[in-house]
Structure formats: C-alpha cells, structure tokens
Amino acid sequence: QPLRLLHLPGLLMRRSIDFLLNGEPVSLTDIDPRTTLLDWLRETRRLTGTKEGCNEGDCGACTVGLTRLTPDGPKREAVNACIHLLPMLDGRAVTTVEALAGPSRLHPAQQAMVDLHGSQCGFCTPGFVMSLWADYPHGPRSAPEIPDAVAGNLCRCTGYGPILAAAAAMHDHPAPDWEPDLAPPLAALPAEPARLEAPGVAAHLPRSEAELSALLAETPGATLVAGATDVGLWITKRLDRPSTLIFLNAIEGFDAIEDAEDALTIRAGAPWSAAHVPLARLSPDLGELVRRFAGPQVRASGTVGGNLANGSPIGDGAPAFIALGATLTLRSAAGDRDIPLEDFFIAYGRQDLRPGEHVAQIRLPRPATPLKCYKISKRFDDDISAVMGAFLIETTSDVITSARIAFGGMAATPKRARAVEAALIGRPWTLATAEAALPAFAEDFQPITDMRASADYRLAVARNLLLKCAHETALRPSKTRLVGEGAAA
C-alpha cells in the first residue's frame, strides 16, 4: 500500500525512502517499512544473485555492499540483506553482485575466485564475492588477517582454501577503474526526516535526537531500530509485525566517537565496525574481543548502544564495559540521566529505561592497567559466547587494591563477580591468591544449562578464566627470581 505522509508541524518531511541501488537513484513510496532488503531485491527487483540462506544474519549468503557517508568520506562495508530493513537504506548506496563487473572485465574479487576455483556448488559465492569487494579498498592483508574479511560467510562445501587464496590474490589484478561511476555522490540524496505510514504500520526517520525524544514521548511503546541485527530476527524468525518503528540511522551525530585522553565516549548509534579501532586503542584485549564479535556484516550494522539496550545476558559488550566502570547516558525530552552501566541491567529482559528514554551514549574510562577479556564459544568466529569474562585488576606494590570482574553467560544479566572481587582485594596478586578465590564463584553465579553449555561447564570455565588472567598478569615467584637474577648480572 502507498506510504503517506503524517503531519509534523515545523518540519519539512518526506514520504519516501531514497537511496542508490547499483548507482541508480531509487525513491520508494509504496513499500512496507518492515520489508527486508533481501526480499525486496529478489522479489521486486529480481536481483537474485543475493541468496537467502539462514535469514538471520549468520551465513552471509545474502551479503551486499552498503556505502554511507562518514566524516572521512564515503565508506563501503558488507551487510546482511536478510535482516536489513528498507528504511535503513535512506541516504545510502547499495551494491549487489550484479553490478561488480566492469564493461570489459570482472572485478578483481570475481576474477580471483574464477582463477582459483573458489566456487563449488556456487550458492555462497555471491556473498563471499561481496565481502571481498567490500574489503578490497583496504589493500592486501597479511595471511593471518585474510580470514577476518570473510568471517561472516559460511561455505557449506568446505571450500575455504580456494576462497582464502582468492582473497589473497585479488590484489594481483588491476584495480577497477569504473567503480567511481557506480555510486553518485551520496550528499545529493535528500536529507530531510521522514515520517511514513502504511496500513497497520508507521515508520519514523528522525534527523535529530530532539526529534527522537519527541517521538518517544508520543509513542513510548515504539520499536527502535538501529542496526536491526536483533529486530530483523524478530521479523524473519518470530514473524513479529511491529506497528510503530523509529529508525535511528538518519540521526545526525548519533554515530560519533570521541577518543579523549581520559575516556572514550561512544554515541549509541556507532556501529561496532567504527568503534573497533578506538576500542582497541583503549584496550588491546577489547579490540580482539570486537574482532570476534559476530562477523563483519553484523559489526557494520549492529550498534554499540543497541547491544547494551538489548540487555542480553550473553552480549559481549556489556561485561567488558562493566569491568571498565562504564557510565551510560539515558536521554529523554525531560533531560539526561547518567548511571553506571552495571546498574542498567535489572533482571532478564528488564533494563532501567524509563518511558520516553533512549540510550544516548556510553563513556568508558581509560584504564590504568590492562583490561583482560576472554570469549569462550564453540566457533572462533561469528558465534555467540557460552561464557565471556572481563577482568580489570589494579595493584599497588603487588597487592590488589581494586578488582572489577564481570561475566556474560553466567546469570540472567551481565553481572559482576562481587564475592570473587572481595576474595582478591587486599591480597598479593599471585596465582595462589587466584586459586584461593575460586570457591567464591559459587556465591556469585548459579548459571543455567542450555544449548551452548552446561551449568557445570560455565562455572568451571569462569574459574579457569580467573586462573588464566593470573597466569598472564599476576606476580609469580619464578618471574621475580628471573628479574632479580637479570638485575644482579
């Protein structure tokens, strides 16, 4: 049914969703805003190179390219079309596998896949090619880095060897000279907010947080959509049909990141792909954790604020941020409210978020000592944690003066290990101290058994992660003797 404009006094509004598809302007006024990009591409535009596999953002068969404007210029990334809702494309450019080849030759990613026999059954091939296309501007990567580019793509024929070889070889081909014509300047696209309505559903695309706060005051039960890495699954898997959606991707400055000397401040709309490098500067372990956070397609869409607002007990961001002593800013038409992140999670599925409030930003203090993060999952890449532990242990004269230890996957919410912390503080930071604190885990956590891990396994892993942290950071007698011998020599 045609989308029609709702009245919002004082603002110039649009009734359309405007973006570029393979270099051509598209203006949609007759589409249900709950429609996924995958369904629209295949069913309406007949661009069937984009495949439907898992339909939940896990296998990468539906991967397309998405280009957006950033302060540093246009940036292209791979995203999962199966959980990308159409209003999220507003003001951006979509590229599908049909548009990669030039007038007389294939794109280097395509040619390398052909040359090295990277396609077997062929179902996953377009998604792999699109991931390589998105990674191509980064230039040649080292051998250990190459798998990262396709960590969000699944090959059901186990043909990873030729695919990784193609990823390494694609830079041997001449760079494409036709791509600048593929996407006209994104700045030429309309920038006004949109407020749209179709039978049974209303979709809002505010351009400022003030507009967002006003909308939430009017419709406190609205579904907020940032990266749709969760909401998309509500629609494709649970078959939910939310009636009021507010899309956050057009809010100006909502994805900003401020890397200051004392703290890192991340606005709630910043995608994990943009936050990766600043988080790695804050803590190398945190950077490695983000590298294993889902796959590149999910990190390009999913936002830091959405990961926290979701309140999942197995979300990887919250335990690490709690260990750092993060502060969350909640915003509404009535003003701002700052709370410690650990106080935001009240119970399973329940957060300290009042009607009309939204997560605005998170502030991460720069740690004086290294933060240690450990993710335990069945797969190294693109998997949900069974247990995720984060440790920030500070010492003075080798005695523990402060300990902040937080876990995901061990309780109904991300949670601090308060009893374990108390068992450590005031004692020398040694392996023996860590071993003595192990019984305290049973006071802090009573984990459950589910498809990812048993309760006993989770408790054993949590204890072992404290020992691992001690082995990596604590003072040990053998280390002390070696240092003394070196100094004497």
N, C-alpha and C positions, 0 to 999 in steps of 0.2 A: 504494500500500500504506500502511496506517496507520503513522504515525511513533510510535515507542515510546521511552520514557524510558530513558536509560542511567544507571547509578548513579554518583554523585559524592558521596562522604561529606562531611558537614558543610555542605552547601548545599541550600537549598530550590530545586528545579528545576521547570521547566515542560516539558511535552511539546508545547506549541502555539506557533504564531506568531500574535500578537494585534495587530490594528491596526484602523483605521477605514476603511471604504470608503463614500464619499459620505455620511458622517455616521452610518453604522450599524456597530456593533461586529462584527468578524469574528475568529473563532478557528479556525485551520487546524491540523488534526492528521492529515491524510491526503493530504499533498502532497509530491512530490519537491522537496527544497530547491534543486535546480538549475533549477527551473521559473522562467521569466521572468514578470514581471508582465504583459507583453503577452499571452503565450499563455494565462495564467490568466484575464485579463479577457475575452478573446474566446471562448475555448473552453469555459470553465467557467461564467462569469457572463453570457456573451452580451452583454457591453458592447462592441459592435462599432464604436462611434464612434471608438475608439482604433485607428488603422490600422497595418498592417505595411508598411513601405517598405523601407529598406535593411537593417534588422535588425542594425545595427551602431552606432547612436547618432549618425548623421551627418545624416539628412534631417529629423528632427523630426516625422514623421507620427504617431508613437506617443506624442507628448508628453502627460503627465498632470501634475496638481498633487500635490506632496508637502508636507505640513506637519509640522514637527518642533519640539520644544521647544528653546529656546536660553535662555541666562541673561537675555536681553532679552525673553523671551516667545515665543509661537508664531511661527514664520517659515515662509512658504509659498514654494515655488520650483517651477519646471518641471523635470521629469526625463524621460529617455527610458525608457519602459516596456519597450522591446525588450531592454535589457541590464541591467535592474534585477531582481535575483533576489528571490524572495518573502521570505526571512528578513530582508532589508534593510528591510522594512516594519515590523518589530516595534517597537511603541510609537509608531507614526507614523500619519498620516492621509492617505489617498489620495483625490483628487478627479478624476473623469473628466468629459468634456464633457457627458454625460447629466445631470449634477447642477447645471449652472451656472444655468439659468433659474429665476426665482422663480415664485411662484404666479400672477402675472398679467402678468409682463413678462420679457423676456430680460435677461441680464446685459449691462452696457454694452459689453463687448468683443464680444458676439454682435450686439447691435443696431447697433453701428458698422460691423461687417462687412456686415450686411444693407443698411444705408443707403447705403454707399459701394461696393457691388458688389465686395467683396473676395474673393468665391469664384467660381472659373471651373469647372474640372472638379470641384472640391469635395473631392478626395482629401486634400489637405494642410490643408484648412480647419480641422478639429478641432484639429490640432496647433498651428496659428497661434493659434487662439482660446485654447487652454490657456496658451500662452506669454504672451499679452496678459492673461489672467486673473491669472497669477502676477505680472505686472508692475504690475497696476492699483493695488495699495496704495501704490506709490511715488509716485503722483500724476503730474501732467503732466510730460513731459520736453521738453527743448529739441529742436529739429529734428535737430541732429547726433546726439543720443543715442537717438532713436527706433529706428533700425535695430538697435541693440545688443540690444534686447529680443527680437528675432526672428532674431538672427544664427545660431541653431541650427536654423532651419526653412528648408526648401527648397520653393519653389513651382515646379513643373515647367511651369506655364503662363506663366511670367514675368509674373505679376500683382502684382509687388511694389508698384507705385504705389498702387493702391487699398488694399492691405493696410497700407502705412505711413500712408496717410491715415486709415484706421480706427484705427490705434494712436494717432494724434494726437487723433482726435475722440471716443474712447470716454469721455474725462473730461468731455465736454459733457453726458452723460446723468446722471441722478440716481444716486448711489451705491446699491448694493443694500442693502436693509435686512433681508434674510433670511439672509445668509451666516453670522452667528454661530451659527445653529441647524444649520449644515451639519456642523460638527465639534465634538462634545462635548469637554470638557477632556481633553487628551492625558494629563495626570497621572493620570487614573483608570485608565489601562491598566496591566496587570501589569508589574512592573519586575524580576522575578527572572530570573536567567540561564536559558538553555535549552540542553539537550543532547539532540539528536534523532537518530533512526536509522531508515532505511528500507532495503529490500533493495539492497545494493550501494553505499550511501552513508551517511555520518554527517555531521551538521551541528552545530556548536557555536556558541553565542552567549554568550561570557563577558561579565561585567559589570565586570571589573577587569583591569588589566594583570598582576596576580599570577595570576589565573586563566588569562590568555592564556599567560604564561610556563610555567605548569604543563602546559597542553595541548600546547605546542610541545615541551616536554621529553618528553612521552609519545608525540607523533606529529610528529617533526621534518619529515616529508615532507608535512604538511598544506598545502592551498592556502589562503592568507589572502585574504579578500575584504573590501575596504574600500568603494570606490565601484563596483567591477565594470565600470569603463569599459574594462578590458583583459580581465579574467577572463570577462566577459559575452561578448566576442567569441570567446574560446576555445570557449565552449559553442555559440554560434549559428553561427559560421563554420567553426571547425576540428572541430566536433562532439565536442569533448573531453567526457569524463564523469568529472570528478574524484571520487574516492571519499571523501575526507575534506576538509571545508571548515570553516574557522573564520572566522566573520563578526565584523568589528571595530566595527560601527556601534552596538553597545549598550554599549561600554566607557565607563564614566563618566570624564569629563575628558579623553578621548583626542582631543578636537577643540579643546582650549583654545589660546588665543593670548595670549602675554604681550608687550605692547609697552612695553619699558623704555627708559630714556634711552640706554643704551649698545648695546642689541641688541634684536632681535625674535626671540622664541622661539616656534616653531610646533609644536604636537604633531602627530604623524604622521597622525592621523585628521581633521584640519581640512580641510574641503573648500575648493577654490580660491575659491569664491564668498565664503566667510567671510574668507579670507586676502587678498582683493583690496585692500580699503581699507588695512589695515595695511602691506601691501607697497608700495602707492602712497605712503604716508607715508614709508616708508624710502627710496624712490627713485621719482620720477615716471615714469621710463622703465620701471621694473619694473611699475608699475601699468598702463601702456599695454600691456606685454607680456601681462599676465594678461587684459586686455580682449580680446586676440586669441587667447587660449588656448582652443582649441576653441569651443564655443558655451555659452550659459547653462545648458543642460541638463546638459552634461558637467561644467562647473565646479561645479554644485550637487551632483554625486555624486562625481566624482573628487577624491582627496585629495592633499595636498602630499607626504605620506610615501609614498603609493603611486606617485606619479610618479617619486620617487627610487629606491624599492626595485625598481621595474620595470627600471631600468638601461638604458632605451632610449637609443641614441646620438642620437636625434632628439627626445628630450624637452626641452621648452623651459625647464623649471625649473632643471635641473642647471647649464647653462653660466652662467646669471646668478648662481646661488648660489655656484658655484665662484669666479667673479670677485670676489664679496664676501668670500671667505675663510670660508665657512660651515663649521660643525662639526656632525657627525652623531652623535647618541647612539643606540647599539645596546644593547638590553636583553634579558636572559635571566634564568632562575632563579638564575644564578651572579652576577648584578650587571650594572652598566652598563659600557659601553666607548665612549669618545669618540674619534672620528677625524676628520681633515679630510675634507670631502666629496669632494675630488678623489682621495683615496686609496681611496674606497669602490668605484670602478669599476676593475676589474682587466682584464677583456677582454670581448669581445662576449658578452652573456648570462651573465656571471660577475661577481658582486659579493663584496666582503669581508663576507659574512654567514655566521657560523658556525652549526652546527646548534643549534636552540633559540633563536636570536636573532631579534629583530624590530626594525624601525626605530621608535624611540620619539619622537624629536623632532629638529628642526633649529634651530640657533642662527645667526642672521645678524647679524654686527656692523654697527653703523650707520656708513656710510661717511663719511669726512671730505670727500671730493669726490664729485661726481655720478657715479653709475653710468650708463653708456650701454648700451642694449640695442637690438638690431636683429633683427627676424624677417623672413626672406625666404621667401615662399611664393607659390604660384600664385594663391590667393584671399586676400583681405584677412582675411576672417572664416572661422572654423571649418575651418582647414586645417592640415596637418602641414608643418613647416618643411622647406625644402630646405637652408637654412643659418640658423643662429641664432648671433649673435656678441654677446659682452658684454665691456665694457672698463671697467676701473677704473684710471685713471692719475692718480697723485699727483705734484705738483711742489713744489719749493721754489725761490724766486727764478727761476721759469720753467724750471727744469731738472728733468727727470723723475727722481724718487727711487724710485718704485715703480710697477710695471705688472703688473696681473693681467688677462690676456686669455684668455677661454675660448670654445670653439665647440662647437656641436652640429651634426651632419650632416656632419662633416669627417673622422671617424675611427670606429673600432668602438665607442668610448665617448665621452662628453663629455670634452673634453681641453683642457688649457691650451696656449697657443702660447708655449712657453718660449723658443725661439730669437728670436721676434719681440719678446718682452719684453726679452731681453738686448740686442737691437739698439736699443732705445729708452732704456733706463736710462742715466743719466749724460749725456744729451744734451738740448739745449733742446727744449721741446715746441712744435715748429713743423711746418708742412706738409712742409718739406724733410726733416725727421727721419723723418716717417712714410713718405715716399716712399723714403727710403734703406733702410727696414726691410722693404720689400715682398718682396725675394728670400728673406728668412728664412722666409716661409710654406712654401716648398717643403721646408724642413728639418723643419718641424713636422707637416705633413699630406700624406698621399697619398690623397685622397678617392676614392671609387668612383663609377661611373656607375650610376644606377638610374632608375626611372620618374619620379622627382621632378626630377632634374637630372643633368647630366654632370659628370665629374670636373673637366674644364677650367672649366666654369661655376662650380662650387663654389669652386675656387681663386681664380678672378677675383673672385667676389663677396666672398670673405673679405678679399682685399686691398683692394677698394673700400670695405669697411666700416671698415677702419682709416683710410682717407683721409676717409671721411665723419665719423668721430669726430674727426679732426684739424681738419676744416673747422668743426665745431661747438664744439670746446673748446680748440684749441691757440692759442698766441700767434702772431699774424701781423703782419708789418710794417705793413700798411695800418691795422690796428686800433690799433697802437701810435702811429702818426702822428696818427690822429684823436683819440686820448685826449690826446696832448701838445698838439695844437692847441686842444682844448677847455680844457685847464688854463691855457694861455697867455692865451687870450681872457678 
